[in-house]
Amino acid sequence: MSLAPSMAVAEEKPLSPPETTTQPALTLTEAAQPTPTLTGLPAAICAKLTAPGTNAFADGDRAAVTAFYQSRGCRPLWVDEKGRTQAADLAIAELERAGEWGLDASDFKFATAVQSPVQATWSDDQLASAEVDLTAAVLRYAHQAEGGRIPNPETQLSSYLDRTPVITPAADVLARLADKPDPDELLRGFQPQQQQFQRLKALLATLRAGPSDKASLFVIPKRGKMLAGGVSDPDVAVLKQRFDVASEPGNEQLFDEKLADAVKRFQQSKGLSDDGIVGPMTRAALSGSETKSAADKISAVIANMEEWRWMPRSLGDTHILVNVPSFSIALDDNGKTVFDDRVVVGTTDKQTPIFSKDMTSIVLKPRWNIPDSIKLSMLLSGRSIESQGYVVMRNGRRIDSSKVNWAKANLSAYTFYQPAGDDNALGLVKLLFPNKHSVYLHDTPSKSLFNESVRLFSHGCMRVRNPQVFAQQIFDIDRGAAAPDVKRLVRKGPMDNEFTLEHPIPVHVGYFTVWVDDDGEAHYYNDWYGHQNRITLALAGKWDQIDVGRDHLAAVDTSALKKVRFSQNDSKLDPPMGLTNSNYQKYDGSVGDMIRQVLGF
């Protein structure tokens, strides 16, 4: 399935009513004056814009551009009777630099406007063509800078990419540029301004300039001794030169703590386990036999820059960023990272969606409400939901699941949940940022999964390694001295204890396979869900090669429930998982148990 792009623009804000002013009454002579007839260049521009063959503009832009010019008597923005103006030269220079921003400069080429600005004989028709062509190119640049090449990622690439670029309407773009002395600077203002985007731009320039001498000169053999603290080896001296690690005279070959720190940073940049030890995988990366070519890296950087065009222009003074490919989370407060940790994310077939929403509340000792897709798996076991340790509710009343005709029932009308408790699948903390995907951040009893380097285990939600510390940090920012004591409430507080944040915090779930850290080191991560590849194909115009996949928000197919039959003796409610630590049954291979194991709970 593939969908070709169509331009989407931001909804125009309603204009404020004009101020009321008292105008002198027109005399009969003045009122009788006809509307001036356009002549010369303005007439040629108006004619060019309304000519049937003019198709330089994107869908929806032509009418807006025509109205803009007509409102100013078709006065030109870029030319005068002598040819191109200085404003045109500045705009053209910026268009020619589009490649530096991860765009394709060939998208902004035109024929007429590149003629010499000192050409002696420009006809009105030539000038009008130059004016229209340059306006069209400028609009293409502004739209693409804001993400217009892929205007609807959710339908064009994957339903998991819940992003919509905000495209400034054509009339607003031209209004910003009209009669301004610095159109180049104004055009650059349509590019994302986030720090990470600017770092990726710098990385793109570095990659295009070629490999650094140091990385190519100081390499070690692919096979060799494991290098760790206290080991002495000639390869250590090579690594110290590569990473600019100073040594005491005579200790050049000794693997010390400073080198371990440098190795950790290198491992992080390559998506390797950052243990500071040079084992087989790290050796391979340091041997110059990298699997990613320069072209691969450039392609990855451009795809990541495109994703930043979809992001909110402001992440928020206080915000949370989850990066799925790196299995990481960070809480930033006024430019400083105050919490960062590991997360577990969705499997490749139950992905963590990519979107932004505000965190509004935190629940301590929460219950787990089962999503429809897992409800279906539980019902298909043929065992009652109660016997699997869960509770069924409808309209606020408890229901015996064995007495419901599930083949005819609306699955979404029934609530299945696991009561709160220490071993609840959500652990002891749930952090909510309401969204159509029904995912959130939460704790987990399965702490061992955080030791894995690849953490694709969940059903779509994001599990945090140290959620109590995380929740406390959020409360401290939100309420200051009046913040709840998370540890005390988890130990002695009530079940399903929800706190509404006084100041909602933006949560951005991102998919960035390239990240440049504060030291300028580039980190490359695997494209686990294939989103980077989809973006690359889209930018190359290969829409028919994109695997959009199924719509993960489509209604769950419950037709298989027609064959489900519960035994009347199977409706006894077993102690729900999470009520107490002493009354749990061991895993016995039930569907409920298997779900917990598959999802990593």
C-alpha positions as CSV (number, residue, x, y, z in Angstrom):
1,M,0.0,0.0,0.0
2,S,1.4,3.4,-0.9
3,L,0.1,7.0,-0.8
4,A,1.5,9.8,-2.9
5,P,2.0,13.2,-1.1
6,S,-0.4,16.0,-1.2
7,M,0.3,19.4,0.3
8,A,-1.3,20.3,3.6
9,V,-1.2,23.8,5.1
10,A,-1.8,25.0,8.6
11,E,-5.3,26.3,9.2
12,E,-5.4,30.1,8.9
13,K,-6.2,32.0,12.0
14,P,-9.2,34.2,11.8
15,L,-8.3,37.8,11.3
16,S,-9.1,40.4,13.9
17,P,-11.8,42.8,12.8
18,P,-10.3,46.0,11.4
19,E,-10.2,49.1,13.5
20,T,-13.1,51.5,12.9
21,T,-11.9,54.8,11.6
22,T,-13.9,57.9,10.4
23,Q,-13.2,58.6,6.8
24,P,-14.1,61.9,5.1
25,A,-17.0,61.5,2.7
26,L,-16.0,61.2,-1.0
27,T,-16.9,64.0,-3.3
28,L,-19.0,63.2,-6.4
29,T,-15.9,63.7,-8.5
30,E,-13.8,61.3,-6.4
31,A,-16.5,58.7,-6.3
32,A,-16.8,58.8,-10.0
33,Q,-13.1,58.0,-10.5
34,P,-12.6,54.5,-12.1
35,T,-10.3,51.9,-10.6
36,P,-6.9,52.4,-12.1
37,T,-6.1,50.0,-15.0
38,L,-2.8,48.1,-14.4
39,T,-0.1,48.7,-17.0
40,G,3.5,47.6,-17.6
41,L,5.1,45.1,-15.2
42,P,2.2,44.9,-12.6
43,A,-0.2,44.1,-15.5
44,A,2.2,41.4,-16.8
45,I,2.5,39.8,-13.3
46,C,-1.3,39.7,-12.8
47,A,-1.7,38.2,-16.3
48,K,1.0,35.6,-15.6
49,L,-0.6,34.5,-12.3
50,T,-4.0,34.1,-13.9
51,A,-2.9,32.5,-17.2
52,P,-4.3,29.0,-17.7
53,G,-0.9,27.4,-18.3
54,T,0.7,28.7,-15.0
55,N,1.3,25.6,-12.8
56,A,4.4,26.6,-10.9
57,F,2.6,26.5,-7.5
58,A,1.6,23.6,-5.2
59,D,-2.0,22.7,-4.8
60,G,-3.9,25.4,-3.0
61,D,-1.1,28.0,-3.3
62,R,-2.0,29.5,-6.6
63,A,-5.2,31.1,-5.5
64,A,-3.6,32.5,-2.4
65,V,-0.6,33.9,-4.3
66,T,-2.9,35.5,-6.9
67,A,-5.0,37.1,-4.1
68,F,-1.8,38.3,-2.3
69,Y,-0.4,40.0,-5.4
70,Q,-3.8,41.5,-6.4
71,S,-4.1,43.0,-2.9
72,R,-0.9,45.0,-3.6
73,G,-1.7,46.0,-7.2
74,C,0.6,43.2,-8.5
75,R,3.7,45.1,-7.4
76,P,6.7,42.7,-7.6
77,L,8.7,41.4,-4.7
78,W,11.8,40.3,-6.6
79,V,12.3,42.4,-9.7
80,D,12.2,45.9,-11.0
81,E,12.5,47.4,-14.5
82,K,16.2,46.6,-14.5
83,G,15.9,42.9,-13.6
84,R,16.5,41.1,-10.3
85,T,16.7,43.1,-7.1
86,Q,19.1,42.6,-4.2
87,A,16.3,40.9,-2.3
88,A,16.0,38.4,-5.2
89,D,19.8,37.7,-5.1
90,L,19.6,37.1,-1.3
91,A,16.7,34.7,-1.7
92,I,18.3,32.8,-4.6
93,A,21.5,32.4,-2.6
94,E,19.5,30.8,0.3
95,L,17.7,28.5,-2.1
96,E,21.1,27.4,-3.5
97,R,22.1,26.5,0.1
98,A,19.1,24.3,0.6
99,G,21.2,21.1,0.6
100,E,22.9,22.3,3.8
101,W,19.5,21.9,5.5
102,G,18.9,18.4,4.3
103,L,16.7,19.5,1.4
104,D,17.3,18.9,-2.3
105,A,18.5,22.2,-3.9
106,S,17.4,20.9,-7.3
107,D,13.8,21.3,-6.1
108,F,14.3,25.1,-6.2
109,K,15.9,25.6,-9.6
110,F,14.2,27.9,-12.2
111,A,15.2,29.2,-15.6
112,T,14.1,32.9,-15.9
113,A,15.2,34.2,-12.5
114,V,18.9,33.1,-13.0
115,Q,19.5,35.5,-15.8
116,S,22.0,38.2,-15.2
117,P,20.6,40.9,-12.9
118,V,22.3,43.5,-15.2
119,Q,20.8,42.3,-18.4
120,A,20.1,45.4,-20.4
121,T,16.8,44.5,-22.0
122,W,14.2,42.7,-19.8
123,S,10.7,42.7,-21.3
124,D,7.7,43.0,-18.9
125,D,6.9,39.4,-19.8
126,Q,10.4,38.2,-18.8
127,L,10.3,40.1,-15.6
128,A,6.8,38.7,-14.7
129,S,8.1,35.2,-15.4
130,A,11.1,35.7,-13.2
131,E,8.8,37.1,-10.4
132,V,6.4,34.2,-10.5
133,D,9.1,31.6,-10.8
134,L,11.0,32.9,-7.8
135,T,7.9,33.3,-5.7
136,A,7.0,29.7,-6.5
137,A,10.5,28.5,-5.5
138,V,10.5,30.5,-2.3
139,L,7.2,28.9,-1.3
140,R,8.5,25.4,-2.1
141,Y,11.4,26.1,0.1
142,A,9.3,27.4,3.0
143,H,6.9,24.5,2.8
144,Q,9.6,21.9,2.6
145,A,11.6,23.5,5.4
146,E,8.5,22.9,7.6
147,G,8.0,19.3,6.5
148,G,5.9,19.7,3.3
149,R,7.6,16.8,1.5
150,I,5.8,14.3,3.7
151,P,2.7,16.3,4.9
152,N,0.8,13.3,6.4
153,P,3.2,10.7,7.9
154,E,0.4,8.9,9.6
155,T,-1.3,7.8,6.4
156,Q,1.6,8.0,4.0
157,L,4.2,6.1,6.0
158,S,2.7,4.3,9.1
159,S,-0.2,4.7,11.5
160,Y,2.4,4.6,14.3
161,L,3.8,8.0,13.1
162,D,1.3,10.3,14.7
163,R,2.8,13.5,13.4
164,T,1.4,16.3,11.3
165,P,3.8,19.0,10.0
166,V,2.5,22.6,10.5
167,I,2.8,24.3,7.1
168,T,2.6,28.1,7.0
169,P,0.0,29.2,4.4
170,A,1.4,30.7,1.2
171,A,-0.1,34.2,1.8
172,D,1.5,34.3,5.3
173,V,4.9,33.3,3.9
174,L,4.8,36.1,1.3
175,A,3.6,38.6,3.9
176,R,6.6,37.9,6.0
177,L,9.0,38.3,3.1
178,A,7.3,41.3,1.3
179,D,9.5,44.3,1.0
180,K,12.0,43.0,3.6
181,P,15.7,43.6,3.2
182,D,16.7,40.2,4.6
183,P,14.6,37.5,2.8
184,D,17.4,34.9,3.2
185,E,17.4,35.2,6.9
186,L,13.6,35.1,7.0
187,L,13.6,31.9,4.8
188,R,16.0,30.3,7.2
189,G,13.5,31.0,9.9
190,F,11.2,28.4,8.4
191,Q,13.8,25.7,9.3
192,P,13.4,23.9,12.7
193,Q,15.3,25.8,15.4
194,Q,15.7,23.0,17.9
195,Q,19.2,22.5,19.1
196,Q,19.3,18.8,17.9
197,F,18.2,19.8,14.4
198,Q,21.1,22.4,14.2
199,R,23.5,19.7,15.5
200,L,22.3,17.3,12.7
201,K,22.9,20.1,10.2
202,A,26.5,20.4,11.4
203,L,26.9,16.6,11.3
204,L,25.6,16.5,7.7
205,A,28.3,19.0,6.7
206,T,31.0,17.0,8.5
207,L,29.9,13.7,6.8
208,R,29.9,15.3,3.4
209,A,33.4,16.7,3.9
210,G,34.7,13.2,4.4
211,P,36.0,11.0,7.2
212,S,38.2,12.5,10.0
213,D,41.8,11.7,9.7
214,K,42.0,10.5,13.3
215,A,39.3,7.9,13.0
216,S,41.0,6.4,9.9
217,L,44.6,6.7,11.1
218,F,44.2,5.2,14.6
219,V,42.5,1.8,14.2
220,I,43.1,-1.5,15.9
221,P,42.9,-5.1,14.6
222,K,39.4,-6.6,14.4
223,R,40.7,-9.6,16.4
224,G,42.7,-9.3,19.5
225,K,42.9,-9.3,23.3
226,M,39.9,-8.0,25.3
227,L,40.9,-4.6,26.7
228,A,39.7,-3.5,30.1
229,G,40.9,-1.7,33.2
230,G,44.5,-2.6,34.1
231,V,45.3,-4.4,30.9
232,S,48.5,-3.4,29.2
233,D,48.7,-3.8,25.4
234,P,50.0,-1.9,22.3
235,D,46.4,-1.5,21.1
236,V,45.7,0.6,24.2
237,A,48.3,3.2,23.1
238,V,46.6,3.4,19.7
239,L,43.2,4.0,21.3
240,K,44.6,6.7,23.6
241,Q,45.9,8.6,20.5
242,R,42.6,8.2,18.8
243,F,40.6,9.5,21.7
244,D,43.1,12.1,22.9
245,V,43.6,10.5,26.3
246,A,46.8,11.7,28.0
247,S,49.0,9.2,29.9
248,E,51.8,9.4,32.4
249,P,55.2,8.7,30.9
250,G,55.6,4.9,30.7
251,N,51.9,4.2,31.0
252,E,50.9,4.7,27.3
253,Q,49.9,1.1,26.9
254,L,48.0,0.8,30.2
255,F,44.1,0.8,30.0
256,D,43.1,3.3,32.6
257,E,39.8,5.0,33.8
258,K,40.1,7.9,31.4
259,L,40.3,5.5,28.4
260,A,37.4,3.5,29.8
261,D,35.3,6.7,29.8
262,A,36.3,7.5,26.2
263,V,35.4,3.9,25.1
264,K,32.0,4.2,26.8
265,R,31.3,7.4,24.8
266,F,32.4,5.7,21.6
267,Q,30.2,2.7,22.4
268,Q,27.2,4.9,23.1
269,S,27.7,6.6,19.7
270,K,27.6,3.3,18.0
271,G,24.6,1.9,19.9
272,L,26.8,-0.7,21.7
273,S,26.6,-1.7,25.3
274,D,28.5,1.0,27.1
275,D,30.5,-1.1,29.5
276,G,33.9,0.6,28.7
277,I,35.4,-2.7,27.7
278,V,36.9,-3.4,24.3
279,G,35.4,-6.8,23.4
280,P,34.7,-8.3,19.9
281,M,31.9,-5.9,18.9
282,T,33.7,-2.8,20.1
283,R,36.9,-4.0,18.4
284,A,35.1,-4.4,15.1
285,A,33.8,-0.9,15.4
286,L,37.3,0.4,16.2
287,S,38.9,-1.6,13.4
288,G,37.6,0.6,10.6
289,S,35.2,-2.1,9.4
290,E,32.0,-0.2,10.1
291,T,28.9,-1.6,8.6
292,K,27.5,2.0,8.0
293,S,29.0,3.7,5.0
294,A,29.3,7.5,4.7
295,A,26.3,7.4,2.3
296,D,24.3,5.4,4.8
297,K,25.0,7.9,7.6
298,I,24.2,10.9,5.4
299,S,20.9,9.3,4.4
300,A,20.1,8.6,8.1
301,V,20.9,12.2,9.1
302,I,18.6,13.6,6.4
303,A,15.8,11.3,7.5
304,N,16.2,12.4,11.1
305,M,16.3,16.1,10.1
306,E,13.0,15.5,8.3
307,E,11.5,14.1,11.5
308,W,12.4,17.2,13.4
309,R,10.4,19.2,10.8
310,W,7.3,17.4,12.2
311,M,8.1,18.1,15.8
312,P,6.5,21.0,17.7
313,R,8.5,24.2,17.2
314,S,9.0,24.5,20.9
315,L,9.5,21.3,23.0
316,G,8.6,23.2,26.2
317,D,10.8,24.8,28.9
318,T,10.1,21.6,30.8
319,H,9.6,18.5,28.7
320,I,10.1,14.8,28.5
321,L,11.7,13.1,25.5
322,V,11.5,9.4,24.9
323,N,13.7,8.2,22.0
324,V,12.5,4.8,20.9
325,P,15.6,3.6,18.9
326,S,18.0,4.3,21.8
327,F,15.6,3.0,24.5
328,S,16.0,6.1,26.5
329,I,14.1,8.8,28.3
330,A,15.1,12.3,29.5
331,L,13.4,15.0,31.5
332,D,14.7,18.5,30.8
333,D,13.9,21.5,32.9
334,N,14.9,25.0,31.7
335,G,17.7,23.6,29.5
336,K,19.1,21.2,32.0
337,T,18.6,17.4,31.9
338,V,17.5,16.5,35.5
339,F,16.6,12.9,34.8
340,D,17.6,10.3,32.2
341,D,17.1,6.6,32.2
342,R,16.6,3.4,30.2
343,V,13.2,2.4,28.9
344,V,11.6,-0.7,27.5
345,V,9.5,0.0,24.3
346,G,7.1,-1.9,22.1
347,T,7.9,-4.9,20.0
348,T,8.2,-4.6,16.2
349,D,4.6,-5.9,15.8
350,K,3.2,-3.9,18.8
351,Q,5.1,-0.7,18.3
352,T,5.4,2.3,20.5
353,P,3.7,5.1,18.6
354,I,5.5,8.3,17.8
355,F,3.6,11.5,19.0
356,S,3.5,14.4,21.4
357,K,1.0,15.0,24.2
358,D,0.9,16.7,27.6
359,M,1.4,14.6,30.8
360,T,-1.5,15.5,33.0
361,S,-1.4,13.0,36.0
362,I,0.6,10.4,37.8
363,V,-1.0,7.3,39.5
364,L,0.8,5.6,42.3
365,K,0.0,1.9,42.9
366,P,-2.2,1.8,39.7
367,R,-4.5,-0.9,38.4
368,W,-3.9,-2.1,34.8
369,N,-6.8,-1.6,32.4
370,I,-6.4,-4.2,29.6
371,P,-6.4,-3.0,26.0
372,D,-8.9,-4.6,23.5
373,S,-6.1,-6.5,21.7
374,I,-5.1,-8.3,24.9
375,K,-8.7,-8.8,25.9
376,L,-9.1,-10.8,22.7
377,S,-6.1,-13.0,23.5
378,M,-7.4,-13.7,27.0
379,L,-10.9,-14.6,25.8
380,L,-9.5,-16.9,23.1
381,S,-7.9,-19.1,25.8
382,G,-11.4,-20.5,26.6
383,R,-10.8,-19.8,30.2
384,S,-12.8,-17.2,32.2
385,I,-11.1,-13.9,32.7
386,E,-11.5,-14.3,36.5
387,S,-9.6,-17.6,36.5
388,Q,-6.7,-15.7,34.9
389,G,-6.6,-13.3,37.8
390,Y,-8.4,-10.3,36.3
391,V,-11.7,-8.5,37.0
392,V,-14.4,-7.7,34.4
393,M,-16.6,-4.6,34.7
394,R,-19.4,-3.0,32.7
395,N,-21.2,0.2,33.5
396,G,-19.5,0.3,36.9
397,R,-20.7,-3.2,37.8
398,R,-18.7,-6.4,38.2
399,I,-19.5,-9.0,35.6
400,D,-19.0,-12.8,35.5
401,S,-17.2,-13.2,32.2
402,S,-18.4,-16.8,31.7
403,K,-22.0,-15.5,31.4
404,V,-21.3,-13.1,28.6
405,N,-21.9,-14.0,24.9
406,W,-18.6,-12.6,23.8
407,A,-19.4,-13.4,20.1
408,K,-22.1,-10.6,20.2
409,A,-20.6,-8.3,22.8
410,N,-19.0,-5.0,22.2
411,L,-15.5,-5.7,23.6
412,S,-14.8,-2.0,24.2
413,A,-17.9,-1.7,26.4
414,Y,-16.3,-4.0,29.0
415,T,-13.4,-3.1,31.3
416,F,-10.9,-5.8,32.1
417,Y,-8.4,-4.9,34.7
418,Q,-5.7,-6.2,37.0
419,P,-6.0,-4.7,40.6
420,A,-3.2,-2.6,42.0
421,G,-0.4,-4.1,43.9
422,D,3.3,-4.8,44.0
423,D,3.3,-7.3,41.2
424,N,0.8,-5.5,39.0
425,A,1.9,-5.4,35.4
426,L,2.3,-1.6,35.6
427,G,4.3,-1.9,38.8
428,L,3.9,0.9,41.3
429,V,3.8,4.1,39.1
430,K,1.9,5.1,36.0
431,L,2.4,8.4,34.2
432,L,-0.5,9.5,32.0
433,F,-0.5,11.8,28.9
434,P,-3.9,10.9,27.4
435,N,-3.7,9.9,23.7
436,K,-5.6,7.9,21.1
437,H,-3.0,5.1,21.2
438,S,-3.8,4.3,24.9
439,V,-0.1,4.2,25.8
440,Y,1.7,5.7,28.8
441,L,4.9,5.5,30.9
442,H,4.9,3.1,33.8
443,D,6.8,0.8,36.2
444,T,7.3,-2.9,35.7
445,P,8.0,-5.9,37.9
446,S,10.3,-7.3,35.2
447,K,13.4,-5.2,36.1
448,S,15.9,-7.6,34.5
449,L,14.8,-6.5,31.0
450,F,16.5,-3.2,31.6
451,N,19.8,-5.0,31.4
452,E,19.2,-6.0,27.8
453,S,20.9,-3.9,25.1
454,V,17.8,-4.2,22.8
455,R,14.7,-3.5,24.8
456,L,11.8,-4.3,22.5
457,F,9.5,-6.1,24.9
458,S,6.3,-4.2,25.6
459,H,2.9,-4.0,24.0
460,G,3.4,-0.3,23.1
461,C,3.7,1.4,26.4
462,M,7.1,2.6,27.7
463,R,8.5,1.2,30.9
464,V,10.9,3.2,33.0
465,R,13.7,1.6,35.0
466,N,13.5,4.0,38.0
467,P,9.9,5.3,37.8
468,Q,9.7,6.4,41.5
469,V,12.7,8.7,41.1
470,F,11.2,9.9,37.8
471,A,7.8,10.6,39.3
472,Q,9.3,12.4,42.3
473,Q,11.4,14.6,40.0
474,I,8.2,15.6,38.1
475,F,6.3,16.3,41.3
476,D,9.2,18.5,42.6
477,I,9.2,20.5,39.4
478,D,5.4,20.8,39.4
479,R,4.7,21.5,43.1
480,G,8.0,22.5,44.7
481,A,7.9,22.1,48.5
482,A,4.3,20.8,48.3
483,A,5.3,17.8,46.2
484,P,4.0,14.4,47.4
485,D,6.5,12.0,48.8
486,V,6.4,9.1,46.3
487,K,8.3,6.6,48.4
488,R,6.1,7.1,51.4
489,L,2.9,6.9,49.3
490,V,4.0,3.8,47.5
491,R,4.7,2.2,50.9
492,K,1.7,3.4,52.8
493,G,-0.7,5.2,50.5
494,P,-4.0,4.1,49.0
495,M,-4.3,1.9,45.8
496,D,-4.9,3.6,42.4
497,N,-3.8,7.0,43.9
498,E,-4.0,9.6,41.1
499,F,-2.4,13.1,41.3
500,T,-3.2,15.7,38.7
501,L,-0.3,17.9,37.7
502,E,-0.8,21.6,38.2
503,H,1.3,22.3,35.2
504,P,1.0,19.7,32.4
505,I,4.4,18.7,30.9
506,P,4.8,18.0,27.2
507,V,5.9,14.4,26.5
508,H,7.5,13.8,23.1
509,V,7.9,10.2,21.9
510,G,10.5,10.4,19.1
511,Y,12.1,8.1,16.7
512,F,15.6,9.4,16.2
513,T,18.2,6.9,14.9
514,V,20.9,9.6,14.9
515,W,21.6,11.8,18.0
516,V,24.4,14.3,18.5
517,D,25.3,14.7,22.2
518,D,26.6,17.7,24.1
519,D,30.2,16.8,23.2
520,G,29.4,16.7,19.5
521,E,29.6,12.9,19.3
522,A,27.1,11.3,16.8
523,H,25.2,8.3,18.0
524,Y,23.7,5.9,15.4
525,Y,20.9,3.5,16.4
526,N,19.2,0.7,14.6
527,D,16.0,1.4,12.6
528,W,14.0,-1.1,14.6
529,Y,10.6,-0.2,13.2
530,G,11.7,0.8,9.7
531,H,10.5,4.4,10.0
532,Q,13.9,5.8,8.9
533,N,13.7,3.6,5.7
534,R,10.2,4.8,5.0
535,I,11.2,8.4,5.3
536,T,14.2,7.8,3.0
537,L,12.0,6.2,0.4
538,A,9.4,9.0,0.6
539,L,12.1,11.7,0.1
540,A,13.3,9.8,-3.0
541,G,9.8,9.7,-4.4
542,K,9.6,5.9,-4.1
543,W,6.1,5.9,-2.6
544,D,5.2,2.6,-4.1
545,Q,8.0,0.8,-2.2
546,I,6.8,2.0,1.2
547,D,5.2,-0.7,3.4
548,V,2.7,1.4,5.3
549,G,1.5,-1.7,7.2
550,R,-1.8,-2.2,9.0
551,D,-3.7,0.5,10.9
552,H,-2.9,-0.3,14.5
553,L,-5.9,1.8,15.6
554,A,-8.4,-0.3,13.5
555,A,-11.1,-2.1,15.5
556,V,-10.1,-5.5,16.9
557,D,-11.5,-8.4,14.8
558,T,-13.6,-10.4,17.3
559,S,-15.1,-12.9,14.8
560,A,-13.0,-15.7,16.4
561,L,-14.9,-15.3,19.6
562,K,-17.9,-17.2,18.1
563,K,-16.1,-20.4,19.0
564,V,-15.3,-19.5,22.6
565,R,-17.0,-21.5,25.3
566,F,-16.3,-21.0,29.0
567,S,-16.8,-23.8,31.5
568,Q,-19.3,-22.8,34.2
569,N,-16.9,-24.3,36.8
570,D,-14.1,-22.0,35.5
571,S,-15.6,-18.7,36.7
572,K,-14.1,-18.8,40.2
573,L,-12.1,-15.6,40.8
574,D,-8.5,-16.5,41.5
575,P,-6.6,-14.0,43.6
576,P,-5.9,-11.2,41.1
577,M,-2.2,-10.7,40.4
578,G,-1.1,-7.7,42.3
579,L,-3.4,-7.8,45.4
580,T,-0.8,-9.3,47.7
581,N,2.7,-10.8,47.4
582,S,1.8,-13.9,49.3
583,N,-1.3,-15.2,47.4
584,Y,-0.1,-15.3,43.9
585,Q,-0.2,-18.6,41.9
586,K,2.9,-19.6,40.0
587,Y,2.8,-19.3,36.2
588,D,0.9,-22.4,35.0
589,G,0.9,-21.8,31.2
590,S,-2.4,-20.0,31.1
591,V,-3.0,-17.4,28.4
592,G,-2.9,-14.7,31.1
593,D,0.5,-16.0,32.2
594,M,1.7,-16.3,28.7
595,I,0.6,-12.7,28.0
596,R,2.6,-11.5,31.0
597,Q,5.6,-13.4,29.8
598,V,5.4,-12.3,26.1
599,L,4.9,-8.7,27.2
600,G,7.7,-8.9,29.7
601,F,5.4,-8.2,32.8
